Amino acid sequence: MKDVQFSLEELATLREHGVVLFADRVIFDAQPPMPEQQIAAVQALCAGPIPEPLLELWRQAAGGRLDYDLSLPMNGNIESVSWSELFWNGSDGYRDLQGWIEHEQELAEEAAEAEGRDWSGKLTHLPFGGFEYLDRVYAVVEPGPEHGHITAWKHGLPPAWTHALHEDGVSTIAPDLYSAFGALHLDEDPLAPTGDYFSGQALLQYLDDRHQDHDLDLDLMDKLVSFYCRAVIDWRTPLANGTLRRLPATARAALHHAIASDDADLVAELAAAGVSFEGPQQGSALATDVAIGKGAFAAAMALVRAGAPVARDALRNIDGQISPELTHALLANGAEPNVAAIVKCAACGAPASAHLIADACAQAGIDVAPAFAAERDAMLAELEATLLEVRDGSHGHYLGPEGLAERIEHLQTFRL
């Protein structure tokens, strides 16, 4: 990828607009450097020296925002970690560096008391980034072989969050901060996104605001965007040269693109290149789960044809007009029929698929009619209540009032 170099004058101009470059990545809404007395105050709280790369970061920007993707193995899942904030002193709310340090001190003291030991009063892991209360990034400041390592912690979500992490998880990002910044990437090109929500939106909006309202030079802004886009994962080159199957993380990015763009041909090409579709693609979800949940039904069918595994509960992810051909293929490859899936298909306007699942439920010994009536009535009540809230403006919904009304009508008119 083409190298992008900035002059000292350009870097100074970007700094004036709240943009700092560190370890080949872009920090925006960047805060001023941390005064040495504040660094010394943080150092006094740590069990060992603050790693030099973190000191270098703080001496350039003691806080700011990041806009990249980061996926890590956690508790058997592939988890997306939101490292969108760099904490700083004086911030309100979730970005407050001193607030998170005090939080860690309280946790460490409580853990020591629970284990019946004295606490040294010193932190072994220094929080310096993350996202709200859900994700945090730490530098290991305890002397030893892991000193300087950068680790991520993720908050477990309730069981109702399908395929999410349901217990708190920890994973090492990299052995040092430079490599951790290098792990930040872009799954897709923000200048040619496949969906409405993508990494890069926040940065591009920030830069546009700086151009429109604060006279950031357009050529310099475009140059910065080119620099930023160097973090886009290049999966096309290894796919072309036959090495993609040996690069699991890169292969996941390629599969992410295939699903996001509902590209059955690309799925087939990945399969022919020897890319494995085994294991989780997003959270605990298999590739077929992700495709079904996103309504990428052409990609889902291509995955099944390529031998991708189908989860027993795959039908719970239906949220669109799934074809009877795909429904049959899922049932034939391990998906278990259930009454909730009948109702979902009916609501989504896929009556043929609903009848296929109903037949499979009956063959499995389920008394379909009463179970369907109860499940349908419950969903109708939920949809009708949600529609009222959307229409009075008290809540939003991704379907909008028209989509909700359509699903209600589908359910009301469907017959087993």
N, C-alpha and C positions, 0 to 999 in steps of 0.2 A: 504494500500500500504506500502511496506517495507520502514522503516525509513533509511535515509542515513545521517551519521554523519561525520564531517570533524575534523581532529585534527588542533590545532593552526598552526602547521608546514605546513599542507596542505593548510590551508586558506592563509598563507603567500605566499606559492608558487603560488597559483592561483592569488593572488594580483599582483605578479611579471609578470604574464601573462595577466594582464588587466581584471581579473575576480573577481567580488565582489558579495557576497551573502547578500541579504537584504530582510527581511520579507518573507523568504522562496522562493525567486525568484532569478534568475540569471541576473546580470548586466555584460555585456562584453564590451570590448573596454572602460573600466572604467577609468575615469580621477582621478587625485589625489584629496584628500580632499580639501574643500574650506578653505582658510585661514580665521581666525577669523575676520580680518579687512574687508574682503570682505563680510562676513556674516553681520557684523555691518552696512556696507554700504547699503546692501539690506534691512536690518531691518529699516533703517532710511526712506525708501521710502514707508513703509507699514502703513496702518491705525491701525493695531494691531500687536501683537506678531506673528512672524513666528511660525507655529505649531512645537512642539518638534519633531515629527517623521520626518519632512522635515529637521530640523537641524541635526538630527541623520544621515539621508541619506547623506547630504552634508559633514558631518564630516567623512564619509567613502568613498564616491565617489561623486565628484561634477560634474556629467555628465557621459554619457555613452550610451549604447544601450540596448534595450529590444527586445525580440522576442517571443511574446505571442499573443493570440487572446483576443479580448475584444469586447463584443456586449452590446449595451445599447438601451433602448427605447428612441426615439427622434421623436417628431412631428408625432406620430402614427406609425413610422417605427421601425424596429429592425436594428440598424445601427452598422456596424463594425467600431470601432474607432482604428486608427493606433497610438498607444502609443509606438513608437519604439525608441524614442529619449529622453534622459534626457539632458536638456540644460546646458551649462557651459560657464563661462567667458573665452574669448579668442578664442572661436570657430569661424570659418568662416561660413557664410551663415545662414541657417535656424536653426542651433543649438545654436545660440548665446544667452545666458541668458540675458545679458545686453541689447542686441538689442530688444528682445521681451518685456522686461520691459519698454523700451523707447516707443515701439509701443503701449503698454497698456496705458501709460501716455498720449500719444497723443490722443488716442480714448476717454479716460476719460475726458480730457479737452474739446474736441470737443463736447461730449455729454452734459457736463455742460453748455457750451455756447449755444447750441441749445435749452436747457431747461430754459435758462435765470437765471442760478444760479451760484454761485461761486464754484470753485472746490478746495478741501482741499489740493490738491497736493499729496495726499496719495492714494496708491493702495488698493482696497478692495479684489482683486483677483490677486494672484501672479502666473504668468506663469512659469512653470518649466519643461515642457515636451510636447511631441506631435509628429507630423510628418510634416515637411516642413511648408507650409502655410495652409494646409488643416485641420489638427486636432491639438488642443491644450488642455493641461491638466493644471488645476489651483488648487492652495491651497487657500481657503478662509482665508484671514487675517484680515477681518473686525470683531471687537468685536461683540458678539451676539451668538445666538443659533446655527448658522451655522459655527462658527469659527472652522477651521481645516478640514472642509469638502473638499473633492477632487471632482472637477467637470470637465467635458469634454465639449469642444466646437467643432463643426464640420462645415466646410464650405459647404454651399449649392452649388450644381452643376447645370449647365444649363438644361433646360427641355429635351434636346436631350439624356441625360443620363437616360435611362429608369430605373424606380424603385429606383433611387437614391434620396437622400435628396435634394430638390430643394430650400429650404430656410435654412439659418444658424440655427443650433440646439444646445441646451444645455441640459445636463443631469448630475445628480449627480452620480458619480461612487461609493462613499462610504463615511461614516462619518469621516474617518481618513485615513492617508496614508498607514498604515499597512493593513487595510481592502481593500484599493484600489489595492495594490499589490496582495492581495489574490484574487481579482476579475480577475486578469490576469490568463489566462488558455490556454490550448491547446485543440482545437476541435478534433484533431486526433493525433495519435502517430507519431512523426516525423521519427521514425525508421521503420515505416510501412505505408507510406503515400498512399493515394488513388489517388493522382494526381501529376502533375509536379511541382506545386507551393503550398507550405504549410509553416505554421509557424514552425520554427526550422531550416530552411535552412541556414539562415544567421549565427546563432550561431554555427551550426555544421561545416560550412565552416571555421568560425573563429577559432574554436578549432583545426580543421584539419591543418590549416595553422600554428597555434602555435606548434603543434606536429611536423610537417614536417620541419619547418624553425627555430623554437626556442626551440626545445627539450622538449616540455611539455610531461611529463611522460604519456604513454598510459593508464596505470591503473588509474591514477588520472583523466585523461580525461574521461574515461569510467564511473568512479564513478560520475563525475560531470554530465554527460549525464543522468545517472540513477536518480540523484537528480532532474534534470530539467524535466524529463518525469513524475515526480510525479504530475505535473500540468495537465496531460491529464485527461479530464473529463471521469469519469467512469459511463457510462450509462448502461452497461451490468448488473451490480449488481442490481440496482433498477428495471430494466426490468425483471430480474429473480424473484425478490421478490414481484413484483406487485405494486411497489410504484412510478414507473416512471411517471404515469399520473399526479401525484401531484407535479412534479418538472419540470416546463415549460422550464427553461433554459437548463437543462440536457436533456430533451426530444428533444429540438431543435438540440442539439449536436448529438443525436442518429439519428434524421432525416437527418441531414447534412451528416452523414456517409452513410446512406441508399441511398441518392441521389448521393453522390460522387462515390459510388461503384456500382450504378445502381442495387441495391439489392431489387427486388420485394418482395422476401420472408420476408425480414426484415421490409419492409413497412407494409406488412400484419400482421406481429407479433406485430408491434407498434400499429396498429389499434385494434387488438384483446386485447391489454393491456390497451386500453382506452385512448391512447394518442390522444390529439386533434390536428387536422390539420388546424384549423381555424386561421385566422390572419396572419400577415406577418412572413415569415421565414427569409428573407434577404432583407434589405431595406424595400420597400413596396411590394415586390414580395411574392406571396403565394407560398406554397411548390410546387404546380403544375407548377407555372411559373419558379421556379428555376430548376426543373427537366427538363422541356422542353428546357430551355435555355442552359443547360449543355449536352443536348443530352442523358439524362438518361431516355430513353423512356419506359423501363420496369418498372422503379420506378414510372414514371408518370402515366402509365396505372394502376398500383397497387393503386396509390393515388386516381385516379378517381373511381376505383371500391370500394374503402373504403369510398367513399363519401366526399373526400376532395373538397373544393370549387374550382371552375374554374372561372378565371377572364374573363370578357367580351373580353379583348384584349389579351387573352392567346396566340393566334396564331401569334402574332407579335414577339414572342420569338423563333420561329423555326429557327434552324441553323444546321440541320442535316436531315438524311433520315428518317423522321417520317413515321410510318406505317399508312395505311388507317384505320386500326382498332382504333388506338389511335386518329387519326384525327376525325373519326366519333364520338368517345366517347366524345371528347372535344366539338364538335359542339352540341351534344345532351345534354350537361350539362352546357350550358351557354356561350360558346365561340362564338363570333360573326364573321361571315365570312367577309373577306375583300380581295381586289384585291392584296394588297401587300403580303399577305400570299400565294396567288396562285403563285406569282413570286418567293417567297422564296423557296417554295416546289419544284418548277420546277428547280431552280438553284441548290438545294441540291440533286437532283436526286431522288425525291419522286413524280413522275408524277401521281400516283394513288391518293395521297393525294391532289395534285394540282387540279385534276378534281373534287374530292369531294367538295372542297372549292368553285370551280367555279360554280358547280351546286347549292350550297347553296347561293352563291351571286346572281345567276339568280333568284332563288326563292324569294330572298329579294328585287327584283326589280332593281338590278344593271345591267346596260348595260355592260356586262363583256368584250366583245371583244376589243372595243376601249380603255377602261380603262386598260386592261391587256397590250395591245401593248405599251401604253405610259409608264406604270410602268416598263415593261420589258426593253424597250429601255433605260430608265434612269439607271436601274441597270447594264445593259450591258456596258454603257458608263463608269460608275463608276468602274466596275470590270476591264475593259480594261485599264483604266488610272492607276489603282492601280497596275495591272500586269506589266505595263511598268516601274513604279517606283521601284517595287521589283526587276525586272530583271536588272535595271541599278544600283541597290544598294543604291538608295537615300532613300528608306523606307523599313521597314520590314512589314510582315503581318503574322498573326497566321496560315493562310492557306498555305503559301508558294506559289511559282510560279506554282507548279503542281496543287495544290488545286484551285487556282484562275482560271487556264486554264480549269480545269474540270467543274467548275461552268459556265464559259462562254459557253463551249460546250453544257452543259445541257440546258441552256437558248436558245441557237441558234437552237437546234433541237426539243425543246418542241412545241407541238401543242395542242391547246385547243380542 
